[in-house]
Amino acid sequence: MFRTVTFLCFFLLSLAFGPRRDGFAAEVPRNLVWIIADDMSLDTGAYGVKGIQTPHLDRLAAEGRRYDRAYSSAPVCSSSRSAFILGTYQTTTGLHPHDAENPQPLADPYVPLPTLLQKAGWFVTNAAAPIVEGSSKSTKGKTHYNFSHEAKTLFDGDDWRQRKEGQPFFAQFQIKEPHRPFSIPESFDEKSLEAILIPANYPDHPLVRRDWYAYQRSVEIVDRRVGAILDQLEEEGVLDSTLVIFFGDHGRAMPWGKQWLNVEGLGVPLLMRGPGIEKGSVEKRLVSLIDLAPSALEIAGLPIPDWMEGRSILGPEFPERDVIFAARDRCGDAMDRIRAVISEDHLLVRNYFPELSHLNWSGYKEASYPGMALLRVMNAEHRLDPLQASWLAPNRPEIELYDLRKDPDGIHNVADDPTNRETVAMLTRRLNAQFQPSTDKGATG
């Protein structure tokens, strides 16, 4: 039975949040804020990226905790968002395709996090982040869930300040950036382009540099919108009693990123600031975005349903696990089925349709990514190196393995190395155990 008496929630929470080895002190957040960037990898100063100005995100890291191994369960918006708002993998709930325009009824026993908190007396909102110079002008908060819902019942409103006095609130702020099309200044100097570090799996071409420059400037807009949110909370006197969590819904919208089960597509920034979060702390253990919903229930002093596959990362003990999982299925007109398992040291990917190219045709990506046409032209002219060209090969390996200790960007497939035979076998067993035909809804449709 869900607790509806606020005082009881806070009393139980004060008992649950005693001294803890992971740095969470005996202070209880009264409110929760999620700030969600759309299509963003670990591209901030706090994560060591040069040439990008993110003072407000860096402040969150300095005054709170930075998570270095946070991953989305899907490399595309609606599948990922459906998973983290429910706290369980999208393949388990049947919400795996990227298909928010055709939502499905939510099956029993699954209940979205906002509803669970509403039943416990919390005021729940969803809105676009404050508008700043260069940002999207939309004021509507993105949901993009694959299950049918009514915003007017899933949320109490779009402004947390409308709550009753003393009522705890859960506010989601949606940031459109750095989703394509990128927002860029009308003018820029060429030296800025030259300073950008292009990953080895991308050709160093002026068009590629301009695209990355535009992406980084869009990330700076994200930062300014985060600053506006922090200012709002501070002006209302609730910043220091609120747990603020910033994260991306999945990785950046680049040819090797969004829609793909690799580090660039799955790795996301995750920053927390608030009561009980040790300042300047860094967490290097594995975290999945599906852990955020059970963590929210922990904050509220509410029971975590058995059907949630995520685990609270704010409980007395950090989750003891050695792997997390991710999946990619149909994305618009691009049919596919790919599964991944991530361990402390490795990323293993299984392609169920190895006859397809890595760069499986996607009408959305072909139309939206300037670099796609360039890659195909350069490949036809044999101007890509073997690593870059491998992504455009007519087919792909069934199994890929990336050694994240030696190759943190996860771009060199070492599955065929005989010394990795046992690792491949072990991780394949773990992947197959998670994605069994009886539990993986993507196996049948």
N, C-alpha and C positions, 0 to 999 in steps of 0.2 A: 504494500500500500504506500502510495506516494505521500510524503509529508507536506502539509499545506501550512503549517504554522511556522512563520518566519523565525520566531525566537528559537523554536526547537531546532530548526535547521542550523542556525548559527551555533547553538549549544553543542549539537552533535559534531559539527565541523570543528569547533575548538578542541574537542577531544581527539578527533581524527588527525588534526594537523599539529601533532606534538613535534619534538625535536626529530630531525630526520637526517640520514646520512647523505642525502643528495643535495643538501644545502637549502631546503625549504624550511624556513623558521616557523615558529608557532604563532604566526600572524595570519589572520583570516581575511581574504578579499571579500568585500561586501558586494561587489559588482564585477561583471565580466564584459570585456570588449574584444571582439574579433575584428581585426583590420585585414581585409583580404585583397591582395593584388592579383590581377588577372594575367597569367602567363609570365611568371617571373622566376628566374633562377637565382643563385646566390650572388647577386651582383650589387653589393654595397661595400662601402669602405670597411665596415665591420668584418666582412668576410675577406678582406685583403685585396679587393679589386681596386686598381689604380685608375686615375683619370675620370672618376665619377664622384660627384659631390652628394653625399647622403647624410647630412648632419643629424637629422631627426631620427633616422633609423639607427645611426651609430650611437645616438643618445640612448635609445632603447637597449642596445647591447651593453653599453657602459653602465647603465643604471639597472640592468637586469641580467638576463641569461641569453646566451647565444647557443643554438642547437646546430651542430655541424653535420649531423647525419639524419636530417629530416627528409622524408620522401613522401610524395603523393602515391596513392594506390592506383592512380590512372593518369596518363599524360595528356588528358583532355578535359575540358571544363565540366560538362554535365555529369560524366561518370565519376570524376573526382569529387565534385560537390555533393552528389547523391550519397557517396560513401562517407565523407567526413561529417555530414549533418546527421547521419544515422549511426556512425561509429562502427560500421562493419563494411566488409569488402563488397563492392558493387556486383561481383560475380556471385556472391551468396544470395543477394536480394533480387537478382534478375534485372538490375538497373545498369547493366554493363555497356550497352551501346551508347554512343554519343548521339542522343536523340531526344533532347529536351522539348522539341517542337511537337513530339508525339508521346506525351507522358503516359505512363501506365499506372493503374491503381496500386497503391502501396499495400503489399500483402501483410497479413498477420504473421508474427506479432510486432512488426517493426513500427516504431513511433519516432518521428523527428525530434531532435534535441529541443527546439523551441517549444514544442507541445509539452514535453516532460517538465520543462522549467515553468511554463505557464501554469500547469496544474499544481505546482509547488508555490505559487504566489509571486513569481517573478514577472517583471514587465519586460516584454521581448520586442525588440525593434529590428528593422532592416532598412538601410538607406544608403544612398551614394555618399561617399566622403565629401566634405566641403569642397566647393569649386575653388580652384586657384588658377593663376595665370597659365594658360596653355593646356589646361586639363579638359576632360570631357565636361559638357554642360548638363549632362543628365543628372536628375535628382532621384531617380528611381534605383532602388537597391536590387542588384542582380540576385536571382536565385538559381535559375538554370538547372533545376532538379529534373531527373528523369521520371519522377513520380508526380501524379496529379495532386494539386494542392490549391488552396485559396489563400492568397497573401493576407487578406483581411482577417482570416481566422488563424493562420499560422503565426502571424505577428500582431502585436497590439497596436502598432503604429510605426512611424518612421522617425520619431524623435524621442530619445530616451528621457528627455527633460519633461515629457508629458506624464510621467509616472506620478503615483501618489507619493506624498512625503514619506521618506523612510523606506520606500519599497525597493528591494534589490532589482537591478536591471541587467539584462543581457542584450547588448547592442552589437549588431553587425554593421560595419562600415565597408561598403564595396567600392573598390577603386578600379576603374575601367582600364587604366594604364598598367603595364605597358603592352596591353593587347594591341594587335595591329588594327588599323594603320597607325604607325607610330606618330607621335607629336614631336616635331622638330622645329628649331628656330628657322626663320627665313634665310639667315646668313650664318656662316660659320667659317673659321679659318682652316686652311689645309693642314696646319700643324696639329690640330685636334684629331684629324683623321689619322695622321702618321703615328700618333701616340697610342692608338688602340692596339691591344694585343689580340690578334686573331688566332683562335685555336688551330692546332695542326690539321684537324680534319676539314678545315675550310680553306679554299684557295685565297691567297692574298691578292685580292683584286680591288680596284677602286670602288666598284659597285658594292662589294661585300663590306668594305670599310665604311661606306656611307650608311649601309643598312645597320651595322653595329653601332655606329655613331648615333643614329636615330633611336635605336633601342635604348642606349644608355641615357639619352636625354629624356626619354619617356620614363625611365626609372627615376630620374631626378624629379619629375612631376609627382610620381608616387611619393617620394620623400616629402615634398612640400605639402601634400595632402595629409600625410601622417602628422606633420607638424601642426597643421590646422586642427586635427582631431585632438592632439595632446593639449593644444591651447584651449580648446573648448572644455575639455575635462578639467583642466586646471582652473579656468575662470569660474566654473561651477563648483569648485571646491571638492571634487570627488576623485581627482587623479590618483592621489596616494592611498585611497581605499579601494581602488579598482585594479584588477589584473588585466593588463593590456597585452594582447597576443597579436603579433603581426606574422602573416605567412602568405605564401603564394599558393594558388590552387594547383599549379603544376609548373613545369619548366618553361623556359622562354620559347617564343614562337619563331624558331629558326629551323632550317632544313633538317638538322640532326637532333632537334629538341622536341617540341610539342608533337604529340601523337606517337612518340617512340619510347620504348622501355629501355632507356639508357640513362646515364647520370644527368645528361642535359635535359632530358624530358621529364625525369622524375624528381630530381633533387630540388628542394625548395628552401628559401630562407624561413627560419622560425625564430622569432625573438619574443621574449616575455619580460615584462616589467610590472612590478606591483608588490603588494604585501607578501612577505615571506620569500621573495625571490632574491637570492644573494646577488649583490651588485658585482658586475664584471665576471660572472661565472660562465663557464663553457661546458656544455654537455656533448660528449663525443659518442655516446651510445646510440643505437638505432631507435628511430622514432618514425611512426607512420602518422599521416594526418588523421587516420581513423582513431587515433588516440585522443584527439581533442574533445570529442563528445563525452567519453567517460571521464576525462579530466574535468570538464565543466560540471558534471554531476557530482564529482568529488568535492569541488568548490562549494556547491549548493548543499552538500550534506545529504545527497539523495542516493538511493541504491542504484547500482549499475546493473542493467538487465543482463541476464545470461546470454542473450542473443548478440550482444555487442562483442565483436571480435577485437576491437581496440582495447587498450589498457590505459588506466590513468597514469600519467607521468608526473602527477603531483601528489601521489599517495605517499604513505610512510616509506615505501621502498620502490625504487625504480624497477619497472618490469624486467624480470629475468627471462630473456629470450635471446636466441641466437640468430634468428632470421625474421624478415618481414617480406611481404609479397606485393606484387603489382600485376595489373592486367590491362591489355588493350584489345578492344573488339572493333566492330564496325564504327567508323567515323564518317558520317555523311555518306558519300558515294564510294568510300574506300572500305571494301570488305577485308577483314583480317581477323586473326586470333593469335595473340602472343601472350605469353605468361613469363613472369620473372620472379626470382627469389634473390634477396639481398642479404648477405651475411656481413660480419664485421670486415672481412677481407675481400669478398668477391661479389660479383653480380653475374648470375646465370640467367640466360634468356632462352626460352624455347619458342621457336617459330613453328606453328602448326601448319602453315602453308609455305614451306621452303621454296616452292616453285615461283613465288612472288619475289619481286625486287625489294631490297631494303627500302628504297624510296618509292614504295607503293603509290600508284597514281592517286592523287586527291585533288578534286576540282577546286576545293577551298584553298589548298596550299599553292597550287599552280597559279591561281588568280591573285593571291594575296602576298606571296613571297617573291620579291624581285630576284632573289638569288636562284630560284628554281630554274628559270629559263637559262640563266647564265651557266649553271652547273651542267645542264644537258648539252649546251653548245660547247663548253670547254671539254666535256667528256667526248663528244663526237670528234673534236679536233685533237684528242689525246693530249690535252694540256693539264690534266689532273694527275697528281701522283697516285701510286697504287692504293694508299689508304683512302684518299678522297674518291677515287674511281670505284672502290669496292661498294660504296653505297648505291651506285647506279648499275651494278651488275644485274643481269636478268634474273638471277635467283640468289638465294641466301642460305647460310647453313641452318640446319634444324636446331643445333645447339650452339650458343655463343657463351664464352666465359671471359670475364674481365677481372684482372687482378688489381683491385683498387689500392693495394699497398704500393705497387710499382707504377700504376697507371690510374691516378685518382680521377682523371676525366673519363675513364672507361671507354677508350677508343680503339684499343688494340685487342682483338679477339685471340685468346690463347687456348681455346678449347681443344685444339688438335695437338697441343704440346703433351707428349707422353708423361711428363712429370705432373701433369694436372689431372690424370685419369681418375684418381680416387676422389678428388674434389668435385669433378664433373658428376661422377656417379652418386656421391653423397647429396649434392645439391639437387640433382635431378630427382632423387627419391623424395626429398623434402617438397619439391615443387609438385610432383605427382600426388603426394599425400594431401596437399592443400587443395589442388584443383582436380578432384575426382569427378567423373561424369555425374555422379549422384548429387554433388553439391555445387559444382561450377555450372551456373545457368548458361554461361557462354558456350558450353560444350554442346548444347542442343539448339541454340538459336541466338 
